[in-house]
Amino acid sequence: MPRRTKSPQSQLSLLEPRVKTAPCVPAIKDAVNAWRASNYKGVTETTRLLLNHWFKTDHRLPNGRPFFYFDAQRFAIETLIYLYEVAGVRRHKDLIERFAGTATDLRLLQYDDFARYCVKMATGSGKTKVMALAIAWQYFNAVSEPRDDYAKTFLLFAPNVIVFERLRKDFANGKIFRTDPIIPPELRIFWDFDCYMRGDPERASSQGALYVTNIQQFYERASNGDSDEPEAMTAVLGSKPPAQNIEIEDFDKRITARGAPVMVINDEAHHTHDEESEWNKVIRGLHSTGDGLLNAQLDFTATPRYSKGALFTWTVYDYPLKQAIVDGIVKRPMKGIASGIQEAKSTVASTRYKAYLTAGVERWREYREQLADALKKKPVLFVMMNDTTEADDVGDYLQRKYPSEFGGNKLLVIHTDRSG
């Protein structure tokens, strides 16, 4: 019999009430806890095998170290499985009616043609691992259960090149499915799955496939490097590469050719609330091919908020940064307090805040030396300015003042007030 592996987070930490969350989250959490206590009543035999393998079996990495999924990762995938497979809630309207309780003035999705769930997890708490588990859950049910509502084809969207490159490290050549204990020995015979990164040619046919790209590759058709992106984004991400029509069109055709159902997964999906955005238009366009191509859309982000701050109403799981810090999953930020320093009288940011910048760099150097010896890690210095002009000036100052430490691509200037 499989044995449950204990993780260092307290299960109670996931059940502590919070001041404010998305309207459906509290009731969903209660339902998932009751369902877990019932030993996953109502799931397929394939899903039960997967859940027992992931969370009730001891795992060890090739180097002998134990492996376990964090409670937050477990609760996230359990929530998705419960809603889709057990509760059968596959429309936003049904989600609201069943779990929002007495909440009022809720924003309903204008387009509600397939299941849509948002998973809110703090950056660094393992969203990618939950994505991989969701893919395996859908795929294995599609190939081993007599049902046609599970996906064998998956499209993973990144919002930009930086996020795409991070996803590439995990999913290229199916790496995460080999390094993490995702596939139970009993189901390995069914694993016939290819992972395609943007621009990869189609290989020999396989039962399942994951296509990973950044969203712009689907809706930008310009053949040159011109862009309507704000100057700030170009400074951060570099010049946009020329769009390749063959690459774009082939991705569309290859996914459509595999047939329904297809699951779309959006990483860093904090802008998907705008239903008229190009991002959402692309997804709806895919769904409209054939007779409804998509079975579900999963939105993953640490900040699923509307412009006025409320969480997306299709948020089904909420794991905030504060809880992730308490549970020891993400790093605890260090804030230094400088005393006896006065700002210089200048309108130039690098001159006005020079003393603070110097203190920050010196403290960063101290941590760099300590971490290099003890943990072989590198600390990050984060400087937040009042506006983009100050940020540019301070960034230029740090690169000129400390070229060996902050020169070239060692320093990143990020503008957020122009494009979010």
C-alpha positions in Angstrom: 0.0 0.0 0.0 1.3 3.5 -0.8 2.3 5.6 2.2 1.6 9.2 2.7 4.6 11.4 2.6 4.7 14.2 5.1 5.8 17.7 4.0 7.2 20.4 6.3 4.2 22.7 5.9 1.5 22.4 8.5 -1.8 21.3 7.0 -3.5 23.8 9.3 -1.8 26.7 7.5 -3.9 26.0 4.4 -7.1 26.2 6.4 -6.5 29.4 8.3 -9.1 32.1 7.4 -7.9 35.1 5.6 -9.3 38.6 5.6 -10.2 38.7 1.9 -10.1 36.4 -1.0 -12.0 35.6 -4.2 -15.7 35.0 -3.6 -15.7 31.3 -4.4 -12.5 30.3 -2.6 -13.8 29.7 0.9 -16.6 27.4 -0.1 -14.4 25.5 -2.6 -11.8 25.0 0.1 -14.3 23.5 2.4 -15.6 21.2 -0.3 -12.1 20.0 -1.3 -11.2 19.3 2.3 -14.4 17.2 2.8 -13.7 15.4 -0.5 -10.1 14.6 0.5 -11.4 13.3 3.9 -13.7 10.9 1.9 -10.6 9.4 0.2 -11.3 11.2 -3.1 -14.8 9.8 -3.6 -16.1 10.1 -7.1 -12.9 10.1 -9.1 -11.9 7.8 -11.9 -9.6 4.9 -11.1 -6.9 6.6 -13.1 -7.2 9.8 -11.1 -7.2 7.8 -7.8 -4.0 6.1 -8.9 -2.4 9.4 -9.8 -3.4 11.1 -6.5 -2.1 8.1 -4.4 1.2 8.1 -6.3 1.8 11.9 -6.0 0.8 12.4 -2.4 0.7 9.1 -0.5 3.9 7.4 -1.8 7.4 8.1 -0.8 9.6 9.5 -3.6 13.3 9.9 -3.9 15.3 11.8 -6.5 18.2 10.1 -8.4 20.6 11.6 -5.9 18.8 9.8 -3.0 17.2 12.9 -1.6 13.5 12.7 -0.6 10.9 14.4 -2.8 7.5 15.6 -1.9 5.0 18.1 -3.2 4.2 21.1 -1.0 0.8 21.2 0.6 0.0 24.3 -1.6 0.8 22.4 -4.8 -1.3 19.5 -3.6 -4.3 21.6 -2.7 -4.1 23.4 -6.0 -4.3 20.3 -8.2 -6.8 18.7 -5.9 -9.0 21.8 -6.3 -8.8 21.5 -10.1 -9.6 17.8 -10.1 -12.5 18.2 -7.7 -14.2 21.0 -9.7 -13.8 19.4 -13.1 -14.1 15.7 -12.3 -16.2 15.4 -9.2 -18.3 18.5 -8.9 -18.6 18.8 -12.7 -18.6 22.6 -12.5 -17.4 23.6 -16.0 -18.9 27.0 -16.5 -18.2 30.2 -14.7 -22.0 30.8 -14.1 -22.2 27.5 -12.4 -19.1 28.2 -10.3 -20.6 31.4 -9.0 -24.0 30.0 -8.3 -22.6 27.0 -6.4 -19.7 28.5 -4.4 -20.0 32.4 -4.2 -22.7 32.2 -1.5 -24.2 35.6 -0.7 -21.5 37.6 -2.4 -22.9 40.5 -4.5 -21.9 42.7 -7.4 -19.8 39.9 -9.0 -18.3 40.2 -12.4 -19.4 37.4 -14.7 -17.5 36.3 -17.8 -19.1 37.5 -21.0 -17.8 34.4 -22.8 -18.5 31.2 -20.9 -18.1 28.3 -23.3 -15.7 26.0 -21.4 -14.4 25.4 -18.0 -12.2 28.2 -16.7 -10.3 28.2 -13.4 -7.8 30.6 -12.0 -5.1 29.4 -9.6 -3.6 32.1 -7.4 -0.2 31.0 -6.1 2.7 33.2 -4.8 5.6 33.5 -7.2 8.1 30.8 -6.3 5.6 28.4 -4.7 5.6 26.0 -7.6 2.9 26.9 -10.2 4.9 25.0 -12.9 4.7 21.8 -10.9 0.9 22.1 -10.6 0.7 22.7 -14.4 2.6 19.5 -15.0 0.3 17.6 -12.7 -2.7 19.0 -14.4 -1.4 17.9 -17.8 -0.7 14.4 -16.6 -4.1 14.1 -14.9 -6.0 15.1 -18.1 -3.8 13.1 -20.4 -3.9 9.8 -18.5 -7.7 10.0 -18.1 -8.0 10.7 -21.9 -6.0 7.6 -22.9 -7.0 5.1 -20.2 -10.7 6.0 -19.3 -13.7 5.5 -21.5 -14.4 9.2 -21.6 -14.0 11.9 -24.2 -14.0 15.1 -22.1 -10.3 14.9 -21.1 -7.5 16.6 -23.1 -4.6 14.9 -24.8 -3.4 18.1 -26.4 -2.2 21.1 -24.4 -1.3 24.7 -25.3 0.8 26.6 -22.7 1.0 30.3 -23.2 3.6 32.7 -21.7 3.0 36.5 -21.7 6.5 37.3 -23.0 9.9 35.9 -23.9 11.3 35.9 -20.4 8.5 33.7 -19.0 8.7 31.5 -22.1 12.4 30.9 -21.5 11.6 29.9 -17.9 9.0 27.4 -19.1 11.3 26.1 -21.7 13.7 25.0 -19.0 11.0 22.9 -17.4 9.1 21.5 -20.3 11.6 21.2 -23.3 11.9 17.5 -24.2 9.5 16.7 -21.4 12.1 17.3 -18.8 9.7 17.9 -15.8 7.9 14.6 -16.6 11.2 12.7 -16.2 12.7 14.6 -13.2 9.6 14.8 -11.0 7.6 11.7 -9.9 4.6 12.5 -12.1 4.1 9.3 -13.9 3.2 6.2 -11.9 4.9 2.9 -12.9 1.5 1.4 -13.7 0.7 4.1 -16.2 4.1 4.5 -17.9 3.1 2.2 -20.7 0.4 4.8 -21.7 2.9 7.7 -21.8 3.2 8.6 -25.5 3.7 12.4 -25.2 5.8 15.0 -27.0 6.6 18.6 -25.8 7.1 21.2 -28.5 8.7 24.6 -27.9 8.0 27.6 -30.1 9.5 26.8 -33.5 10.0 23.1 -33.0 9.0 21.0 -36.0 6.4 18.3 -35.6 8.0 14.9 -34.9 6.6 11.4 -35.3 3.0 11.2 -34.2 2.2 10.8 -30.5 -1.0 10.3 -28.6 -0.5 13.5 -26.6 1.4 16.8 -27.0 2.2 20.0 -25.2 2.9 23.1 -27.2 4.6 26.0 -25.4 4.9 29.5 -26.8 4.5 33.1 -25.9 1.1 34.6 -26.8 2.5 37.2 -29.2 3.4 34.4 -31.6 -0.2 33.8 -32.2 -1.5 37.3 -32.8 1.4 39.3 -34.2 1.8 39.0 -37.9 4.3 41.8 -38.7 7.3 40.5 -40.6 9.7 43.2 -39.2 10.8 44.1 -35.8 8.6 47.2 -35.5 6.4 47.0 -32.4 3.6 48.9 -30.7 5.0 47.9 -27.4 6.0 50.8 -25.1 9.6 51.7 -25.0 9.9 50.3 -21.5 9.1 46.8 -22.6 11.6 46.9 -25.4 14.2 48.1 -22.9 13.5 45.1 -20.6 12.8 42.3 -23.2 15.0 43.6 -26.1 13.8 44.1 -29.6 11.0 41.9 -30.7 12.1 39.1 -33.0 10.5 39.0 -36.5 7.3 37.1 -36.5 7.5 33.9 -38.5 4.2 33.3 -40.2 5.0 29.6 -40.9 5.7 29.0 -37.3 2.5 30.7 -36.2 0.2 29.1 -38.7 1.7 25.7 -38.3 1.2 25.8 -34.5 -2.5 26.6 -35.1 -2.9 23.9 -37.7 -1.0 21.2 -35.7 -3.1 21.8 -32.6 -6.4 21.8 -34.5 -5.4 18.7 -36.5 -5.1 16.8 -33.2 -8.7 17.4 -32.5 -10.7 18.2 -29.4 -10.5 18.5 -26.6 -7.5 20.8 -26.0 -6.6 22.4 -22.7 -5.1 25.9 -22.6 -2.9 26.9 -19.7 -1.9 30.5 -19.2 1.2 31.4 -17.1 1.5 34.8 -15.4 -2.1 35.3 -16.5 -2.8 38.5 -14.6 -4.1 40.3 -17.7 -6.6 37.6 -18.8 -9.5 39.5 -17.1 -9.7 41.7 -20.2 -12.0 39.6 -22.4 -11.4 41.8 -25.4 -7.6 41.5 -25.2 -5.7 39.8 -28.1 -4.8 37.0 -25.6 -8.4 36.0 -25.0 -9.4 36.5 -28.6 -6.7 34.0 -29.6 -8.1 31.5 -27.1 -11.7 32.0 -28.3 -10.5 31.7 -31.9 -9.0 28.3 -31.2 -12.1 27.2 -29.4 -14.3 28.2 -32.4 -12.4 25.9 -34.8 -14.3 22.7 -35.3 -17.1 22.2 -32.9 -15.6 23.7 -29.8 -11.9 22.7 -29.5 -11.2 23.6 -25.8 -12.4 21.7 -22.7 -10.8 24.1 -20.2 -8.6 27.1 -19.6 -6.3 27.3 -16.5 -5.0 30.7 -15.5 -2.0 30.7 -13.2 -0.8 33.9 -11.6 0.2 35.4 -8.2 -1.8 38.5 -8.9 -5.2 37.8 -10.5 -6.7 41.2 -9.9 -9.0 43.5 -11.7 -7.9 47.2 -12.1 -9.6 48.1 -8.8 -7.9 45.3 -6.8 -10.6 42.6 -6.5 -9.6 39.1 -7.4 -10.9 37.4 -10.5 -14.2 35.8 -9.8 -13.1 32.5 -11.4 -10.2 32.2 -8.9 -10.6 28.8 -7.3 -7.5 28.6 -5.1 -5.6 31.3 -3.2 -2.1 30.8 -1.8 -0.7 34.3 -1.0 2.9 35.4 -0.6 2.5 35.9 3.1 1.5 32.3 3.7 4.2 31.0 1.4 6.8 32.9 3.5 5.3 31.5 6.7 5.4 28.0 5.2 9.1 28.5 4.2 8.4 27.8 0.5 9.7 31.2 -0.8 12.5 33.4 0.4 11.9 35.9 3.2 12.8 39.4 2.0 15.4 41.4 4.0 14.7 45.1 4.6 17.6 47.2 5.8 17.0 50.4 7.8 19.5 53.2 7.1 20.0 55.7 9.9 21.7 59.1 9.9 21.4 59.5 6.1 20.0 62.6 4.5 18.9 63.0 0.9 21.0 65.4 -1.2 19.3 68.4 -2.5 19.0 67.5 -6.2 16.4 66.7 -8.8 18.6 64.0 -10.2 17.6 60.7 -8.5 21.1 59.1 -8.5 22.5 62.2 -6.8 19.6 62.6 -4.4 19.6 59.0 -3.2 23.3 58.3 -3.6 23.8 57.6 0.1 21.0 55.1 0.2 22.2 53.4 -3.0 25.7 53.1 -1.6 24.4 51.6 1.6 22.3 49.2 -0.3 25.2 48.0 -2.5 27.5 47.6 0.5 24.9 45.5 2.3 24.3 43.4 -0.9 28.1 42.8 -1.1 28.1 41.5 2.5 25.3 39.0 1.8 27.0 38.0 -1.5 30.1 37.0 0.4 28.3 35.2 3.1 25.9 33.3 0.8 28.7 32.3 -1.6 30.6 30.5 1.1 27.6 29.0 3.0 25.0 28.2 0.4 26.5 28.9 -3.0 23.7 31.3 -3.7 23.6 34.9 -5.0 21.5 37.6 -3.4 19.4 40.0 -5.5 19.4 43.8 -4.8 16.0 45.3 -5.6 15.7 49.1 -6.0 12.3 50.7 -6.4 12.0 54.2 -7.7 9.1 56.7 -7.9 8.8 56.8 -11.7 10.4 55.5 -14.9 12.7 58.5 -15.3 14.3 57.9 -11.9 14.6 54.2 -12.6 16.5 54.9 -15.8 18.8 57.3 -14.1 19.5 55.0 -11.1 20.0 52.0 -13.4 22.5 54.0 -15.5 24.3 55.2 -12.3 24.7 51.7 -10.9 26.1 50.4 -14.2 28.6 53.2 -14.4 29.6 53.2 -10.8 29.8 49.4 -10.4 30.5 48.0 -13.9 31.9 44.7 -12.8 28.9 44.0 -10.6 26.0 45.7 -12.4 27.3 46.2 -15.9 25.7 44.7 -19.0 22.9 42.2 -18.4 23.6 41.9 -14.7 21.2 44.8 -14.1 17.6 44.8 -15.2 15.5 48.0 -15.4 11.8 47.2 -15.3 9.0 49.8 -16.0 5.6 48.9 -14.8 3.5 52.1 -15.0 3.2 52.1 -18.8 2.3 48.5 -19.6 1.7 46.8 -16.3 
